[in-house]
Amino acid sequence: MSTEKVKAAKDIAFVFDIDGVLVHGDRLIPEGKRVLDILNGDNELGIKIPHIFLTNGSGKPEQARVQQLSNILHSPISTDQFIQSHTPMRALA
C-alpha cells in the first residue's frame, strides 16, 4: 500500500443522513451495514474512517436515539457521532 494512499484516506470523513440511507424505520438497509463495516476498519487499508450521523428527526433524546440506532446497525454509536436537528441548540438552552 502506498504511503500517499494511506495519508489521503486519513484526511477524509463521512456524514450520513440516517433515515432512508442507513435504516428504513427500524430496519437496517443492508448496504448501509457494509458501508459502516468499511468505515470501522474492514477495508484494504485496515483503518477506521471518522463518520457521524445526522437526522432531522427529533422525537427522542440523543442518548435514546443513539441506543436505538446502535441496536439496528449492530454497531456501537456514540452520542458524539450523532446530531439531531435540535442538537446544536442545546448549548443555547
Secondary structure, 3 states (H helix, E strand, C coil): CCHHHHHHHHCCCEEEECECCCEECCEECHHHHHHHHHHCCCCCCCCCCCEEEEECCCCCCHHHHHHHHHHHHCCCCCHHHEEECCHHHHHHC
